[in-house]
Amino acid sequence: MVITTRFELSAPIEAAWAYLLDVPKIAHCVPGASLTDVIDDKTYAGKVDVKLGPIGVSYKGRITIQSMDESAHTVSVRAEGSETRGRGGASATMTAQLQSNEKGTSVIMNTDLAVSGVVAQFGRTGIMQEVAQRMAQRFASCVDQELKTATPAG
C-alpha cells in the first residue's frame, strides 16, 4: 500500500534539509517513536507505538537511509520492524522530496508500506491512511516548531 503525505515547513529548504537528515534530532518528533541506538551514520534502531482504531501495536526495528540526493533534496529511507508482542511486522520504503516555496519548504513523502499480523487483519487501508496523515502532521508540527527555535528569524 502506498501512502502519500505532504506538509509544509516555514524554514528555508537548506535548513529543513539539514534538520530532517539529523535522525537523532528528529526521532522524538515521530509520534510514538523513540530512538534506541545509533548503529552508524545511516542506520538507527528504535521502537514505535501505533494505534489503529481499537488496535495498539508496538514495533521494534531499524531504519536505514538508503540514498540521498542533496541537489534534488530527495532522500530514501527503509524501515523494518517486528511486533514486540505477536508475530507481525511492518516494512516501509519512504521517499521524501523537499521543494522550496514562498513560505519555506514543502515536503512530499511517498511511503510504500507492508504489514503482517494483527494489523494486516484489522487495519483497513482507510484507517492506515488516516493514521499516516495524522502522524505526518504531528511530525511536521514538531519539526516546524524546532526549526523556528533553531533558526533565528531574519
QUIURCOR-V9079 format. One line per field, one symbol per residue. phi: phi as a letter, one per 20 degrees, with the letter a starting at -180 (. if undefined). A space follows every 10 residues. Layout:
BEGIN
phi->???
END
This chain:
BEGIN
phi->.dddcbbdce efgfffgfff eeggfdgfff gndbedadeb fcccdabbdc ddleedcddc abccfebbcf felccccdcb bcffcodfbb bbddddcdcf bfeqcedddd dedcccngff fdffggffff ffffffffff fffffffffe dffr
END
